[in-house]
Amino acid sequence: MAAFIVICILLIFFYFKIKKYFNKKSDDQFMRNMEYSPKRRTQAEFARFEKIRAQRIGSKKFIWHSAGDSGCCPECAKNNGKKFLWDKPPKTGLPGEGKCCPDGKCRCWAEAVIPPPRKR
């Protein structure tokens, strides 16, 4: 019985390791396509690109910035200046995706919060 539990734990551990590997591989392919493909990009693709790029340099959080003018939707104005985790964005999605904006043309952007370097 104890051997069965150990095997189950190992299988679960390796499942998540493999899943993480394939997600990174998928992100690598997406980044290459974004950098080298000349086709027009959507706001959601740029938001995902910024998220991946920021996470790769060690950022865990971002600060939401809105345009701050009269064309800004109420949800974007409410999120302006707040910090969010990349992995847990607000219900409105990442800045620039346009999920909350009525016309879908969001002019918000994310400022990556980069942690200070570790002391050796």
PyMOL commands that set and color helices and strands:
alter all, ss='L'
color gray80, all
select helices_A, chain A and resi 2-36+43-56+74-79
alter helices_A, ss='H'
color red, helices_A
select strands_A, chain A and resi 61-65+83-85+109-113
alter strands_A, ss='S'
color yellow, strands_A
deselect
rebuild
show_as cartoon
